[in-house]
Amino acid sequence: MLTLDSTLLIPPYVTFTVVGQDAFLLNTRTNRYFALQEVGTRLWTLLKDGTPLKEACQSLRAEYEVQPAQLEQDILELVGQLLDNKLVEIA
């Protein structure tokens, strides 16, 4: 079950490109693209650098004006989509 305490890994078959404030992820096994906007791109950058999900959430809370409960819900929803598209894995 996905929680903020989950440890996430980015599989080696996932590539990404950042263009401006957006990121485009590619699962090279399925050849499916996934686009992230500004906040999602920032989350992805933190995750790819090995930042634990809970710490990434704290960083985003400090960088953006958002209610903590809303941010946590949005992050878990986005990470759920990344899991569904096999762009991240729970370790």
Summary of the structure (lengths in Angstrom):
residues: 91
radius of gyration: 12.4
end to end distance: 11.4
largest distance: 36.6
contacts: 244
relative contact order: 0.25
helix: 43%
strand: 23%
